[in-house]
Amino acid sequence: MERQNLSVRLFNRRFTRLTLGYSKKFEYLMHSINLMLFHFNFIKLHAAHGKTPAMAAGLTNKVWSFEDCLLTPD
């Protein structure tokens, strides 16, 4: 859990103290969190097993990109 908290704080500067990267609206904060989770689970290859967590869980068979996220229908 501590490692996940560190990853959230480092990837998303909105969670660090004394920063100018704050969200003026709660909606913007939620979008930022969703992008961070998408990157962590579908784009970033993890060194422990050389896959993304989504690939390890069997949800996908490829490493996604942000373009894939934008082009995928809801």
Helices and strands as residue ranges (DSSP letters): H 2-11, G 13-15, H 26-38, I 39-43, H 53-56, H 66-71
